[in-house]
Amino acid sequence: MRPELLDYVRNLPSSSHVLFLYESEEDKRTVLFTYVQDRIRRGELVSYCVHVGEVQEIEQAMRDFGIDVDLGKREGLLEVFKFNPKIVEATIETPAREILKGIYEAKGRRTMSLISDNSLPAWTPERLLECERSHGRRMEIPLTFICAYPSNEICKIWNGEYVIEMLKTHGHGIFPGIALPLG
């Protein structure tokens, strides 16, 4: 992994809405865990939503990467939780942006990050795009939202046009080998 890419990840500004397309599990974990590790060291809250796999598996992978998961949890800086399909239903009634504001308020209005390690089958492409659009390109609160998707799956939707639409909904993009602001 190129050091410039990891530096970019470490220096993402607060309130960023980030599209991360990864090619391999190793690349995904290197980028996301680098970010998690950096934010915990800064004393910021990090919530990691697991769509595929188990929470214990992700926590062990974090430990193997060098993240002190137990300390992060004890200090209230790290939570790793399993995706709940009811979240999809909730965004039908309440815009996703409002749900995130509620989470921010509940966490004591502290700078925080939400990482969504996504699985496309949980959403229809149209519903996912609508949800991503509701966040806006930049968050209104000091919450950085990283949306991680497998590039081999997302690039097949709508003959690649879906990726273009997703780029329009995010303020930053991290792609295999490159990272850049999109606005």
C-alpha positions in Angstrom: 0.0 0.0 0.0 1.4 3.4 -1.0 2.4 5.6 2.0 0.7 8.7 0.4 -2.6 6.9 0.3 -2.4 6.0 4.0 -1.3 9.6 4.8 -4.3 10.9 2.9 -6.6 8.5 5.0 -5.0 9.7 8.3 -5.5 13.3 7.3 -9.1 13.1 6.2 -10.9 16.3 7.5 -13.7 16.0 10.0 -17.1 16.0 8.4 -16.0 14.1 5.3 -18.2 11.8 3.4 -15.9 9.2 1.8 -16.3 6.7 -0.9 -13.8 3.8 -0.5 -13.7 1.2 -3.3 -11.4 -1.7 -2.5 -10.2 -4.7 -4.5 -9.1 -7.0 -1.8 -9.8 -7.8 1.9 -6.2 -6.9 2.7 -6.4 -3.5 1.1 -9.8 -2.8 2.8 -8.4 -3.7 6.2 -5.2 -1.8 5.7 -7.0 1.4 4.8 -9.8 1.2 7.3 -7.7 -0.1 10.2 -5.1 2.6 9.6 -7.9 5.2 9.9 -9.4 3.5 13.0 -6.0 3.3 14.7 -5.2 7.0 14.0 -8.6 8.3 15.3 -8.4 6.2 18.5 -4.9 7.7 19.1 -6.5 11.2 18.7 -9.1 10.3 21.3 -11.9 10.4 18.8 -14.9 8.0 18.8 -15.0 5.3 16.0 -18.0 3.1 15.2 -17.4 0.3 12.8 -20.4 -1.3 11.2 -19.9 -4.9 10.0 -22.1 -6.0 7.1 -20.3 -9.3 6.2 -18.7 -11.5 8.8 -18.8 -11.4 12.5 -17.9 -8.7 15.0 -15.4 -11.0 16.7 -13.6 -11.7 13.4 -13.2 -7.9 12.7 -12.1 -7.2 16.2 -9.4 -10.0 16.0 -8.3 -8.6 12.6 -7.9 -5.2 14.3 -5.8 -6.7 17.1 -3.7 -8.5 14.5 -3.2 -5.1 12.8 -2.0 -3.6 16.1 -5.1 -1.8 17.3 -5.7 -2.2 21.1 -9.4 -3.0 20.7 -9.9 -3.7 24.4 -8.4 -0.4 25.5 -10.5 1.4 22.8 -13.7 -0.2 24.1 -12.8 0.4 27.7 -12.2 4.1 27.0 -15.4 4.3 25.0 -13.5 5.2 21.8 -14.3 2.1 19.7 -17.4 0.1 19.0 -17.7 -2.6 16.5 -21.3 -3.7 15.7 -23.2 -5.9 13.3 -25.3 -4.3 10.6 -29.0 -4.4 11.4 -31.3 -4.5 8.3 -33.8 -2.4 10.3 -31.4 0.5 9.5 -32.5 0.3 5.9 -36.2 0.4 7.0 -35.4 3.4 9.3 -34.0 5.5 6.5 -37.3 5.2 4.7 -39.0 7.1 7.5 -36.1 9.3 8.6 -33.4 10.7 6.3 -30.0 9.0 7.0 -28.5 12.4 7.7 -31.0 12.9 10.6 -30.2 9.4 11.9 -26.5 10.3 12.0 -27.2 13.6 13.8 -29.1 11.6 16.4 -26.1 9.3 16.9 -23.8 12.3 17.2 -26.1 13.8 19.9 -26.3 10.5 21.7 -22.5 10.2 21.8 -22.1 13.5 23.6 -21.5 15.7 20.5 -17.9 14.5 20.2 -15.9 14.3 17.0 -16.5 10.8 15.7 -16.2 8.5 12.7 -18.6 5.9 11.3 -17.2 3.2 9.0 -19.7 1.2 7.1 -18.1 -2.0 5.7 -20.8 -2.5 3.2 -22.4 -5.5 1.5 -24.5 -4.6 -1.5 -27.2 -7.3 -1.2 -28.6 -5.5 1.9 -29.8 -2.6 -0.3 -31.2 -2.2 -3.7 -28.9 0.0 -5.8 -31.6 2.7 -6.0 -32.2 2.7 -2.2 -28.5 2.8 -1.4 -27.9 5.7 -3.8 -30.9 7.6 -2.3 -29.4 7.0 1.2 -26.0 8.1 0.2 -27.4 11.2 -1.4 -29.2 12.1 1.8 -25.9 12.4 3.6 -24.6 15.0 1.2 -21.0 15.4 0.0 -20.0 16.8 3.4 -21.5 16.0 6.8 -23.2 18.9 8.7 -21.7 17.6 12.0 -18.1 16.6 12.9 -18.7 13.0 11.9 -16.6 11.5 9.2 -18.4 8.8 7.3 -16.4 6.2 5.3 -18.5 4.0 3.0 -16.4 1.0 1.9 -17.6 -1.1 -1.1 -16.0 -3.9 -3.0 -15.1 -2.4 -6.4 -15.7 -5.6 -8.3 -19.3 -5.6 -7.2 -20.2 -1.9 -7.4 -18.6 -1.4 -10.8 -21.0 -4.0 -12.4 -24.1 -2.2 -11.5 -25.8 -0.3 -14.3 -22.8 -1.0 -16.6 -20.5 1.1 -14.4 -22.7 4.2 -14.3 -23.5 3.5 -10.7 -19.9 4.3 -9.7 -20.3 7.7 -11.4 -23.5 8.4 -9.4 -21.8 7.3 -6.2 -18.9 9.7 -6.9 -21.4 12.5 -7.1 -22.7 11.8 -3.6 -19.3 11.8 -1.7 -16.8 14.5 -1.0 -13.7 12.3 -1.0 -12.8 9.1 -2.8 -10.3 6.4 -2.0 -9.6 3.9 -4.8 -7.1 1.2 -5.2 -3.8 3.1 -5.4 -5.2 6.6 -5.3 -7.1 9.0 -3.0 -8.5 12.4 -3.9 -11.0 15.1 -2.9 -14.0 15.0 -5.2 -15.3 18.5 -4.9 
